[in-house]
Amino acid sequence: MTNTDTNTATATNTGFVEAAQAAAALHDTGSKKKGKARRRTAKALACFALISTGLLVLAEPWLLLPVAVLVLAIALWD
């Protein structure tokens, strides 16, 4: 039997699905705390980048051009 021939019924009979779910449950402990910390860090970095970019643009207005190009590139990214 190949990997593509395996269906849920045969996988359940071998205990593969249960073992995968048990492993996922063990691995999932504390993921909410990690997710909150990661989002908080990302938000802080985004705010820092925005503030520093704003200060640089106030100091030298021509620096807005590379920032605008970067924002456009990110917006067009597929």
C-alpha distance (Angstrom), angle and dihedral (degrees) to the residues before:
residue distance angle dihedral
M1 . . .
T2 3.79 . .
N3 3.75 129.3 .
T4 3.79 91.8 -100.0
D5 3.81 91.6 53.7
T6 3.79 93.0 57.4
N7 3.77 114.2 103.8
T8 3.78 132.2 -179.7
A9 3.80 94.4 -94.7
T10 3.79 94.9 55.9
A11 3.77 92.0 40.5
T12 3.81 90.5 52.3
N13 3.80 91.3 50.6
T14 3.78 91.1 56.2
G15 3.80 93.3 46.5
F16 3.78 92.7 -120.3
V17 3.81 94.9 127.3
E18 3.80 92.9 48.2
A19 3.78 91.9 49.2
A20 3.81 91.1 49.0
Q21 3.80 91.6 49.5
A22 3.80 91.8 48.5
A23 3.80 91.0 49.9
A24 3.80 90.9 48.4
A25 3.81 90.8 50.0
L26 3.80 91.1 52.0
H27 3.79 91.8 47.4
D28 3.81 93.1 47.7
T29 3.82 96.7 66.2
G30 3.78 112.2 119.7
S31 3.78 95.2 5.7
K32 3.81 91.9 125.2
K33 3.80 91.3 57.7
K34 3.79 91.4 46.6
G35 3.79 90.6 48.1
K36 3.81 92.5 51.2
A37 3.79 92.0 48.3
R38 3.79 91.8 47.1
R39 3.82 92.4 49.3
R40 3.81 90.8 47.2
T41 3.81 90.8 50.7
A42 3.80 91.6 47.4
K43 3.80 91.0 49.6
A44 3.81 91.7 49.5
L45 3.81 91.6 49.2
A46 3.80 91.3 48.3
C47 3.81 91.6 50.5
F48 3.80 91.4 47.6
A49 3.81 91.1 49.7
L50 3.79 91.7 48.2
I51 3.80 93.7 48.4
S52 3.80 94.3 45.4
T53 3.81 91.3 47.0
G54 3.80 90.1 49.9
L55 3.79 91.3 51.0
L56 3.80 91.9 48.5
V57 3.80 91.6 49.2
L58 3.79 90.7 49.4
A59 3.80 89.6 51.2
E60 3.81 95.8 44.3
P61 3.82 114.6 13.4
W62 3.82 93.4 -164.7
L63 3.83 88.2 69.2
L64 3.79 87.5 74.8
L65 3.81 89.7 76.4
P66 3.86 97.4 69.1
V67 3.80 90.1 42.4
A68 3.81 90.9 52.7
V69 3.81 90.8 48.4
L70 3.81 90.7 49.8
V71 3.82 92.0 49.7
L72 3.81 89.9 48.7
A73 3.80 91.2 49.5
I74 3.81 91.8 50.9
A75 3.81 91.1 46.9
L76 3.82 91.7 52.3
W77 3.81 94.2 45.3
D78 3.80 112.3 117.3
